[in-house]
Amino acid sequence: MGRLLMEGLAKLQAAHPDKIKDVRGVGLMIGLEPVGDARALAAALLERGLVTSPTVTNVIRLVPPLIIDESHVAQALGVIGDAIAA
């Protein structure tokens, strides 16, 4: 699931290089570095029902439970895509 999530985030980064600076991580511990303040994107994600953990100002931690499946990954990628497109 970590590879699937990373691949999806990489596609979002390629589609929105002006919004996503970097995606990195290992397994299901993933860091999403948006362009600008990560807290603003984290708030937009929370409004859409996706709970994340922003670091000080520049990275959003995605640490889903290990029991997620493909439908959860797709749903999270949809929420992230919607939030960065807004």
N, CA, C and O atoms as CSV, one atom per row, in Angstrom:
chain,resi,resn,atom,element,x,y,z
A,1,MET,N,N,0.818,-1.194,0.000
A,1,MET,CA,C,0.000,0.000,0.000
A,1,MET,C,C,0.870,1.269,0.000
A,1,MET,O,O,0.490,2.293,-0.568
A,2,GLY,N,N,2.029,1.182,0.639
A,2,GLY,CA,C,2.921,2.333,0.658
A,2,GLY,C,C,3.386,2.707,-0.740
A,2,GLY,O,O,3.435,3.886,-1.091
A,3,ARG,N,N,3.726,1.704,-1.534
A,3,ARG,CA,C,4.166,1.955,-2.915
A,3,ARG,C,C,3.025,2.577,-3.712
A,3,ARG,O,O,3.241,3.520,-4.474
A,4,LEU,N,N,1.817,2.055,-3.541
A,4,LEU,CA,C,0.655,2.581,-4.244
A,4,LEU,C,C,0.406,4.039,-3.869
A,4,LEU,O,O,0.136,4.868,-4.738
A,5,LEU,N,N,0.495,4.348,-2.596
A,5,LEU,CA,C,0.300,5.720,-2.143
A,5,LEU,C,C,1.403,6.639,-2.664
A,5,LEU,O,O,1.125,7.754,-3.106
A,6,MET,N,N,2.646,6.177,-2.614
A,6,MET,CA,C,3.761,6.990,-3.124
A,6,MET,C,C,3.613,7.247,-4.626
A,6,MET,O,O,3.851,8.362,-5.091
A,7,GLU,N,N,3.220,6.221,-5.384
A,7,GLU,CA,C,3.039,6.400,-6.823
A,7,GLU,C,C,1.932,7.402,-7.118
A,7,GLU,O,O,2.067,8.240,-8.011
A,8,GLY,N,N,0.845,7.317,-6.374
A,8,GLY,CA,C,-0.253,8.264,-6.561
A,8,GLY,C,C,0.153,9.683,-6.218
A,8,GLY,O,O,-0.210,10.626,-6.921
A,9,LEU,N,N,0.907,9.836,-5.137
A,9,LEU,CA,C,1.375,11.172,-4.759
A,9,LEU,C,C,2.377,11.712,-5.778
A,9,LEU,O,O,2.397,12.912,-6.051
A,10,ALA,N,N,3.207,10.832,-6.341
A,10,ALA,CA,C,4.153,11.261,-7.376
A,10,ALA,C,C,3.405,11.755,-8.609
A,10,ALA,O,O,3.831,12.717,-9.248
A,11,LYS,N,N,2.297,11.106,-8.946
A,11,LYS,CA,C,1.475,11.560,-10.078
A,11,LYS,C,C,0.856,12.923,-9.784
A,11,LYS,O,O,0.803,13.792,-10.655
A,12,LEU,N,N,0.391,13.099,-8.555
A,12,LEU,CA,C,-0.156,14.409,-8.179
A,12,LEU,C,C,0.926,15.479,-8.234
A,12,LEU,O,O,0.672,16.602,-8.668
A,13,GLN,N,N,2.124,15.134,-7.797
A,13,GLN,CA,C,3.237,16.085,-7.839
A,13,GLN,C,C,3.554,16.459,-9.284
A,13,GLN,O,O,3.780,17.631,-9.584
A,14,ALA,N,N,3.571,15.486,-10.169
A,14,ALA,CA,C,3.852,15.756,-11.585
A,14,ALA,C,C,2.759,16.622,-12.211
A,14,ALA,O,O,3.040,17.461,-13.067
A,15,ALA,N,N,1.530,16.419,-11.786
A,15,ALA,CA,C,0.409,17.200,-12.313
A,15,ALA,C,C,0.328,18.589,-11.707
A,15,ALA,O,O,-0.209,19.508,-12.326
A,16,HIS,N,N,0.857,18.750,-10.500
A,16,HIS,CA,C,0.773,20.031,-9.780
A,16,HIS,C,C,2.128,20.413,-9.195
A,16,HIS,O,O,2.249,20.532,-7.976
A,17,PRO,N,N,3.159,20.610,-10.032
A,17,PRO,CA,C,4.480,20.944,-9.484
A,17,PRO,C,C,4.506,22.295,-8.774
A,17,PRO,O,O,5.409,22.568,-7.983
A,18,ASP,N,N,3.522,23.132,-9.056
A,18,ASP,CA,C,3.427,24.422,-8.384
A,18,ASP,C,C,2.812,24.307,-6.991
A,18,ASP,O,O,2.816,25.275,-6.231
A,19,LYS,N,N,2.282,23.123,-6.649
A,19,LYS,CA,C,1.635,22.917,-5.349
A,19,LYS,C,C,2.370,21.915,-4.461
A,19,LYS,O,O,2.315,22.017,-3.235
A,20,ILE,N,N,3.067,20.932,-5.080
A,20,ILE,CA,C,3.768,19.904,-4.313
A,20,ILE,C,C,5.244,19.957,-4.658
A,20,ILE,O,O,5.641,19.738,-5.803
A,21,LYS,N,N,6.047,20.253,-3.647
A,21,LYS,CA,C,7.494,20.357,-3.831
A,21,LYS,C,C,8.176,19.002,-3.801
A,21,LYS,O,O,9.053,18.733,-4.622
A,22,ASP,N,N,7.782,18.132,-2.854
A,22,ASP,CA,C,8.470,16.857,-2.696
A,22,ASP,C,C,7.554,15.835,-2.034
A,22,ASP,O,O,6.665,16.177,-1.254
A,23,VAL,N,N,7.796,14.581,-2.366
A,23,VAL,CA,C,7.130,13.445,-1.729
A,23,VAL,C,C,8.228,12.458,-1.374
A,23,VAL,O,O,9.032,12.081,-2.226
A,24,ARG,N,N,8.260,12.042,-0.118
A,24,ARG,CA,C,9.306,11.108,0.305
A,24,ARG,C,C,8.773,10.238,1.440
A,24,ARG,O,O,7.806,10.589,2.117
A,25,GLY,N,N,9.422,9.109,1.627
A,25,GLY,CA,C,8.996,8.251,2.709
A,25,GLY,C,C,9.449,6.824,2.529
A,25,GLY,O,O,10.109,6.473,1.551
A,26,VAL,N,N,9.078,6.014,3.495
A,26,VAL,CA,C,9.387,4.585,3.497
A,26,VAL,C,C,8.126,3.870,3.943
A,26,VAL,O,O,7.533,4.219,4.964
A,27,GLY,N,N,7.717,2.864,3.171
A,27,GLY,CA,C,6.516,2.133,3.529
A,27,GLY,C,C,5.312,3.057,3.568
A,27,GLY,O,O,5.059,3.800,2.620
A,28,LEU,N,N,4.579,3.010,4.653
A,28,LEU,CA,C,3.417,3.885,4.806
A,28,LEU,C,C,3.717,5.152,5.612
A,28,LEU,O,O,2.797,5.890,5.966
A,29,MET,N,N,4.966,5.405,5.895
A,29,MET,CA,C,5.354,6.664,6.548
A,29,MET,C,C,5.832,7.607,5.450
A,29,MET,O,O,6.956,7.499,4.959
A,30,ILE,N,N,4.954,8.534,5.078
A,30,ILE,CA,C,5.211,9.378,3.911
A,30,ILE,C,C,5.146,10.840,4.307
A,30,ILE,O,O,4.295,11.253,5.094
A,31,GLY,N,N,6.064,11.617,3.745
A,31,GLY,CA,C,6.078,13.057,3.932
A,31,GLY,C,C,5.720,13.743,2.627
A,31,GLY,O,O,6.302,13.454,1.582
A,32,LEU,N,N,4.772,14.640,2.692
A,32,LEU,CA,C,4.351,15.428,1.540
A,32,LEU,C,C,4.745,16.865,1.819
A,32,LEU,O,O,4.260,17.470,2.775
A,33,GLU,N,N,5.625,17.418,0.989
A,33,GLU,CA,C,6.075,18.792,1.183
A,33,GLU,C,C,5.405,19.698,0.162
A,33,GLU,O,O,5.782,19.703,-1.010
A,34,PRO,N,N,4.420,20.459,0.600
A,34,PRO,CA,C,3.757,21.365,-0.330
A,34,PRO,C,C,4.585,22.632,-0.544
A,34,PRO,O,O,5.466,22.957,0.253
A,35,VAL,N,N,4.290,23.324,-1.611
A,35,VAL,CA,C,4.861,24.638,-1.819
A,35,VAL,C,C,4.099,25.568,-0.875
A,35,VAL,O,O,2.873,25.649,-0.951
A,36,GLY,N,N,4.787,26.253,-0.011
A,36,GLY,CA,C,4.132,27.116,0.965
A,36,GLY,C,C,3.939,26.416,2.302
A,36,GLY,O,O,4.598,25.420,2.603
A,37,ASP,N,N,3.032,26.952,3.090
A,37,ASP,CA,C,2.799,26.492,4.455
A,37,ASP,C,C,2.021,25.179,4.478
A,37,ASP,O,O,0.902,25.106,3.970
A,38,ALA,N,N,2.609,24.158,5.060
A,38,ALA,CA,C,1.970,22.843,5.135
A,38,ALA,C,C,0.713,22.882,6.001
A,38,ALA,O,O,-0.215,22.104,5.781
A,39,ARG,N,N,0.678,23.770,6.968
A,39,ARG,CA,C,-0.487,23.820,7.862
A,39,ARG,C,C,-1.752,24.207,7.109
A,39,ARG,O,O,-2.837,23.733,7.448
A,40,ALA,N,N,-1.637,25.058,6.095
A,40,ALA,CA,C,-2.812,25.449,5.311
A,40,ALA,C,C,-3.358,24.247,4.544
A,40,ALA,O,O,-4.569,24.028,4.511
A,41,LEU,N,N,-2.471,23.471,3.929
A,41,LEU,CA,C,-2.921,22.281,3.218
A,41,LEU,C,C,-3.470,21.246,4.198
A,41,LEU,O,O,-4.473,20.596,3.903
A,42,ALA,N,N,-2.842,21.084,5.342
A,42,ALA,CA,C,-3.331,20.143,6.350
A,42,ALA,C,C,-4.736,20.527,6.800
A,42,ALA,O,O,-5.579,19.654,7.009
A,43,ALA,N,N,-4.994,21.817,6.950
A,43,ALA,CA,C,-6.331,22.280,7.339
A,43,ALA,C,C,-7.345,21.979,6.238
A,43,ALA,O,O,-8.473,21.577,6.522
A,44,ALA,N,N,-6.943,22.175,4.978
A,44,ALA,CA,C,-7.835,21.879,3.858
A,44,ALA,C,C,-8.126,20.379,3.782
A,44,ALA,O,O,-9.249,19.978,3.475
A,45,LEU,N,N,-7.127,19.560,4.059
A,45,LEU,CA,C,-7.332,18.112,4.068
A,45,LEU,C,C,-8.273,17.705,5.199
A,45,LEU,O,O,-9.149,16.861,5.009
A,46,LEU,N,N,-8.089,18.303,6.373
A,46,LEU,CA,C,-8.944,17.992,7.515
A,46,LEU,C,C,-10.397,18.376,7.228
A,46,LEU,O,O,-11.318,17.645,7.593
A,47,GLU,N,N,-10.602,19.519,6.576
A,47,GLU,CA,C,-11.960,19.939,6.206
A,47,GLU,C,C,-12.625,18.910,5.296
A,47,GLU,O,O,-13.848,18.772,5.290
A,48,ARG,N,N,-11.813,18.196,4.533
A,48,ARG,CA,C,-12.317,17.179,3.608
A,48,ARG,C,C,-12.323,15.780,4.225
A,48,ARG,O,O,-12.643,14.805,3.545
A,49,GLY,N,N,-11.971,15.675,5.510
A,49,GLY,CA,C,-12.058,14.414,6.220
A,49,GLY,C,C,-10.787,13.587,6.299
A,49,GLY,O,O,-10.822,12.451,6.772
A,50,LEU,N,N,-9.653,14.138,5.840
A,50,LEU,CA,C,-8.392,13.403,5.897
A,50,LEU,C,C,-7.524,13.987,7.011
A,50,LEU,O,O,-7.095,15.138,6.937
A,51,VAL,N,N,-7.274,13.193,8.027
A,51,VAL,CA,C,-6.475,13.629,9.160
A,51,VAL,C,C,-5.003,13.394,8.844
A,51,VAL,O,O,-4.603,12.278,8.513
A,52,THR,N,N,-4.202,14.445,8.946
A,52,THR,CA,C,-2.762,14.357,8.710
A,52,THR,C,C,-2.042,14.983,9.895
A,52,THR,O,O,-2.669,15.481,10.830
A,53,SER,N,N,-0.730,14.949,9.841
A,53,SER,CA,C,0.069,15.512,10.910
A,53,SER,C,C,1.119,16.447,10.317
A,53,SER,O,O,2.194,15.998,9.919
A,54,PRO,N,N,0.813,17.750,10.257
A,54,PRO,CA,C,1.822,18.662,9.712
A,54,PRO,C,C,2.972,18.851,10.692
A,54,PRO,O,O,2.768,18.916,11.904
A,55,THR,N,N,4.176,18.937,10.152
A,55,THR,CA,C,5.320,19.269,10.985
A,55,THR,C,C,5.323,20.777,11.157
A,55,THR,O,O,4.324,21.428,10.853
A,56,VAL,N,N,6.383,21.332,11.621
A,56,VAL,CA,C,6.420,22.754,11.963
A,56,VAL,C,C,5.724,23.615,10.896
A,56,VAL,O,O,4.696,24.228,11.185
A,57,THR,N,N,6.252,23.670,9.696
A,57,THR,CA,C,5.591,24.469,8.654
A,57,THR,C,C,5.716,23.900,7.256
A,57,THR,O,O,5.035,24.376,6.347
A,58,ASN,N,N,6.571,22.886,7.045
A,58,ASN,CA,C,6.827,22.555,5.647
A,58,ASN,C,C,6.521,21.124,5.210
A,58,ASN,O,O,6.654,20.835,4.021
A,59,VAL,N,N,6.130,20.231,6.075
A,59,VAL,CA,C,5.865,18.850,5.661
A,59,VAL,C,C,4.591,18.339,6.323
A,59,VAL,O,O,4.317,18.617,7.490
A,60,ILE,N,N,3.828,17.590,5.549
A,60,ILE,CA,C,2.648,16.913,6.080
A,60,ILE,C,C,2.976,15.436,6.173
A,60,ILE,O,O,3.371,14.815,5.186
A,61,ARG,N,N,2.815,14.884,7.347
A,61,ARG,CA,C,3.043,13.447,7.539
A,61,ARG,C,C,1.773,12.687,7.201
A,61,ARG,O,O,0.680,13.033,7.650
A,62,LEU,N,N,1.939,11.658,6.408
A,62,LEU,CA,C,0.856,10.726,6.138
A,62,LEU,C,C,1.289,9.401,6.752
A,62,LEU,O,O,2.246,8.781,6.288
A,63,VAL,N,N,0.598,8.975,7.777
A,63,VAL,CA,C,0.940,7.732,8.467
A,63,VAL,C,C,-0.363,6.959,8.685
A,63,VAL,O,O,-0.893,6.913,9.795
A,64,PRO,N,N,-0.869,6.355,7.605
A,64,PRO,CA,C,-2.132,5.624,7.741
A,64,PRO,C,C,-1.940,4.319,8.496
A,64,PRO,O,O,-0.819,3.828,8.629
A,65,PRO,N,N,-3.036,3.761,8.988
A,65,PRO,CA,C,-2.931,2.468,9.666
A,65,PRO,C,C,-2.503,1.381,8.678
A,65,PRO,O,O,-2.784,1.468,7.483
A,66,LEU,N,N,-1.840,0.389,9.179
A,66,LEU,CA,C,-1.313,-0.668,8.316
A,66,LEU,C,C,-2.397,-1.550,7.708
A,66,LEU,O,O,-2.099,-2.386,6.855
A,67,ILE,N,N,-3.630,-1.384,8.121
A,67,ILE,CA,C,-4.720,-2.209,7.598
A,67,ILE,C,C,-5.435,-1.556,6.412
A,67,ILE,O,O,-6.461,-2.068,5.965
A,68,ILE,N,N,-4.919,-0.441,5.894
A,68,ILE,CA,C,-5.590,0.203,4.765
A,68,ILE,C,C,-5.550,-0.704,3.540
A,68,ILE,O,O,-4.697,-1.584,3.420
A,69,ASP,N,N,-6.493,-0.464,2.637
A,69,ASP,CA,C,-6.510,-1.214,1.388
A,69,ASP,C,C,-6.519,-0.237,0.214
A,69,ASP,O,O,-6.447,0.978,0.404
A,70,GLU,N,N,-6.606,-0.775,-0.988
A,70,GLU,CA,C,-6.519,0.060,-2.185
A,70,GLU,C,C,-7.613,1.121,-2.237
A,70,GLU,O,O,-7.374,2.233,-2.709
A,71,SER,N,N,-8.798,0.792,-1.762
A,71,SER,CA,C,-9.885,1.776,-1.798
A,71,SER,C,C,-9.596,2.958,-0.873
A,71,SER,O,O,-9.942,4.095,-1.193
A,72,HIS,N,N,-8.966,2.697,0.267
A,72,HIS,CA,C,-8.603,3.785,1.177
A,72,HIS,C,C,-7.525,4.670,0.547
A,72,HIS,O,O,-7.583,5.895,0.650
A,73,VAL,N,N,-6.548,4.046,-0.101
A,73,VAL,CA,C,-5.485,4.812,-0.767
A,73,VAL,C,C,-6.088,5.687,-1.850
A,73,VAL,O,O,-5.750,6.866,-1.956
A,74,ALA,N,N,-6.981,5.121,-2.659
A,74,ALA,CA,C,-7.628,5.886,-3.725
A,74,ALA,C,C,-8.437,7.047,-3.158
A,74,ALA,O,O,-8.433,8.145,-3.714
A,75,GLN,N,N,-9.125,6.799,-2.059
A,75,GLN,CA,C,-9.927,7.844,-1.428
A,75,GLN,C,C,-9.020,8.955,-0.905
A,75,GLN,O,O,-9.323,10.133,-1.096
A,76,ALA,N,N,-7.923,8.607,-0.253
A,76,ALA,CA,C,-6.997,9.617,0.260
A,76,ALA,C,C,-6.380,10.418,-0.873
A,76,ALA,O,O,-6.262,11.639,-0.766
A,77,LEU,N,N,-5.987,9.762,-1.951
A,77,LEU,CA,C,-5.409,10.475,-3.092
A,77,LEU,C,C,-6.443,11.422,-3.716
A,77,LEU,O,O,-6.097,12.516,-4.161
A,78,GLY,N,N,-7.687,11.004,-3.745
A,78,GLY,CA,C,-8.753,11.884,-4.256
A,78,GLY,C,C,-8.913,13.128,-3.406
A,78,GLY,O,O,-9.063,14.233,-3.928
A,79,VAL,N,N,-8.881,12.946,-2.099
A,79,VAL,CA,C,-9.003,14.074,-1.167
A,79,VAL,C,C,-7.810,15.013,-1.326
A,79,VAL,O,O,-7.980,16.231,-1.376
A,80,ILE,N,N,-6.611,14.454,-1.404
A,80,ILE,CA,C,-5.405,15.287,-1.558
A,80,ILE,C,C,-5.446,16.023,-2.889
A,80,ILE,O,O,-5.152,17.217,-2.950
A,81,GLY,N,N,-5.808,15.322,-3.949
A,81,GLY,CA,C,-5.915,15.965,-5.261
A,81,GLY,C,C,-6.924,17.092,-5.269
A,81,GLY,O,O,-6.677,18.150,-5.847
A,82,ASP,N,N,-8.064,16.869,-4.628
A,82,ASP,CA,C,-9.100,17.897,-4.537
A,82,ASP,C,C,-8.602,19.107,-3.757
A,82,ASP,O,O,-8.851,20.246,-4.152
A,83,ALA,N,N,-7.904,18.869,-2.656
A,83,ALA,CA,C,-7.427,19.967,-1.809
A,83,ALA,C,C,-6.350,20.790,-2.513
A,83,ALA,O,O,-6.335,22.015,-2.387
A,84,ILE,N,N,-5.453,20.142,-3.249
A,84,ILE,CA,C,-4.391,20.935,-3.893
A,84,ILE,C,C,-4.879,21.633,-5.164
A,84,ILE,O,O,-4.287,22.616,-5.608
A,85,ALA,N,N,-5.966,21.113,-5.743
A,85,ALA,CA,C,-6.524,21.758,-6.935
A,85,ALA,C,C,-7.359,22.981,-6.581
A,85,ALA,O,O,-7.602,23.843,-7.426
A,86,ALA,N,N,-7.797,23.048,-5.323
A,86,ALA,CA,C,-8.679,24.160,-4.891
A,86,ALA,C,C,-7.910,25.458,-4.765
A,86,ALA,O,O,-8.489,26.487,-4.415
